[in-house]
Amino acid sequence: MNVQNVLSVSLFAIFEILVFVRTAILRKHGIRVMVFGQNDKTVYLFIFSIGIIAYVASANTFGLPIWRTVARPFWTSQAPGWVGLFLCVVSIIGFLLTLASFGNSFRVGIDGNKPGELKTSGMFAISRNPVYMCLMILFVGLFLIHNNIAITAAILLFMSVLHRQIQKEEQFLAEHYGVEFEEYCKKTRRYF
């Protein structure tokens, strides 16, 4: 097994575990975190694309069944993979910092019932969407490690669905927080 592949799948698993642990902790406090897909079922493409990325990375690492034509690497050099691992680590660190910035406002999706307060400090002073940016960094890292057509297509699908989700969430935030969100948008970029 390729060490870069194993480490990348492990880092992806850590990212997922962090989401589930944070969700469980907030659930114990009576906060419903997973509100994804309540308003728009097409956001399940988001989960589907993440599943494809996870499967392709796992197939490359553990020899799971995958059509070899779409799993053939674009290059054989190990150098981009090390850069990819660095990006995966950066994304985990960024996500941990984002979770700290979120406090009890962490939600996956739009929570129209209990949206929490608008977060504008910490990682939210760098990007209006730091969780999504951390995911994008993670997936760019995975692309550099698992570089093939399948992961490229899944990441492109993810990014297009992600952009749409961000627009919907920001529309909700603009309606809910009004001038406060408008001022925040003037100071902080949507992405980086």
N, C-alpha and C positions, 0 to 999 in steps of 0.2 A: 504494500500500500504506500502511496505517495504521502509523505508527511504533510505537505501543503494541503492536500485534499482532506486529510483527517483533521488537521487543525481548523480548516475553514468550516467543516461540518460541525465541529465542536463549538466554534464561536457562534455559528448560526443557532445552534441549540441553546447556548447560553442566552442569546438575545430573546429567544422564545420563552425560556424559563423565567427570565426577568419579567416579561409581560404577565405570565401566569401567576407568578408569586405576588406581584403588585396587585393584580386583580383579586386574588384570594384575600390579601390583607385588607383591601378596601371593602370587599364584600362583608368581611367580619364587622366592619364599621357601618354596615347598612347602605353602602354606596354601590350602585349597579354600574359597573365599568363597561361591560360589553353591550353597547347600544348600537352596534354596527348593523346596517341594513334595515333599520326600522322604517326609514322614510323612502329608501330607494334600493330595490333588490339587485340592481345592476352592480352595486358595489361588491357583490360576491365574486366578481371577476378579480377583484383585489386579492381576495383569499385564494382563489384558483391560481392566480399567477404566482403567489408566494409558495403554494403547494408544488407547482411545477419547478420552481427554482430549487426548493428543498429536495425534490425527487431527483432532479438532474445532478445536483451536487452529491447526493447520496449514491446515485447510480455510478457516478465516476469514481467515488471513493470505495464503495463496497462491492462493486461488480454486479449491481442489480440490473435487471433487464432494461435495455434501452436500445432504440434503433441506432446502430452505429453511425449511420450517415449523419444524423443530427448531433451525435455526441463526439464526432471527430474534432480534435482541437485545431484551432486556427494556427497555433504556433507550438513549438516544443521547448522553447527556452523557459527556464525556471525563474528568471529574473522578474518578469511581470507578476508571477505568483507570490513572490516575497513582498512586493509592493501591495498586492491584494491582501495579504495577511495583515500587513500594517494598517491598511484601511479598515479591515474588519475589527481590529483591536480599537482603533480610533472611534469607530461607530459604537462599540460597546461602552467605551468610556463616555462618549457623548450622550448615549442613552441613559446611563446611570446619572449623569449630571442633569439631564432633562427630567428624569423621574424625581430627583430632589427638588427641582424648580417647580414641578407640577403640584407637589403636595397632594391634597385630597381631590384635586380637580382632574386627575387623570381619567380620560374616557377614550374608548375606542369607538368612534362614530360621533354622531350628533345627539346630545342629550337635551331635548327640549324641555324636559320636566325639571331636572336639577343640574343646570349647566355649570354651577360653581362660579367662582370669580374669574375675571379675565386675568390671565398671567402675562406679565410684560417684563419680568426681571429674570435674572439667571440666564439660562439658555434661550429663553424667549426674548431676550434683548438682542440676540444674534440673528435669530430666525423666528418668524411667526409659526413655523411648523417644524420644530427641532426633532420630533419623533420621526416624522417622515423623512427628514434630511438624514437622520442616522440610518434609517432603512436604506435610503438610496446609496449612501456611502458603503454600507454593508454589501449591497448587491453589486456595486461596481467592483468591490474587492473580490466577491465571488466570481464575477465575470473574468477578472484577471487571472484567477486560479483555474477555473473550469472552462475557459474560453472555447465555446462552441455555439453552433446555431441554436440549439434548444434553449440554452440559458440566455442567449441574446434575445431571442423572441419573447421569452417569458419576462425578462427585465423590461423590454420595450412595452409589452402589454401592461406590466405593473406601473410603469411611469405614466402611461397615458391615463390609466384608471386613477392613479394617485393624483394627477393634476386635476382631474374632474372632481375627485373627493375633496381636495383642498378648496376648490372654488365653492363647492356647496357648503363646506364648513365655514368658510369666511363670509359667505352670504348670510348664514345663520348668525354668526358673531356680529356682523354689521347691524342686523335687525335687532338683535338682543341687547347689545352694548352701546349702539349708536355712536355718539361723538367720541366716547372713550376708545372704541375700536378704531374709529377714523383717525384719531390722533396717534394711536399706536402704529397704524399702517404707514403714517408719514415718517416715523422714526425707524421702523424695522422692516427689513425685506421679507418677502414671502418665502424665499428659499434661503440663499446664503448671503 
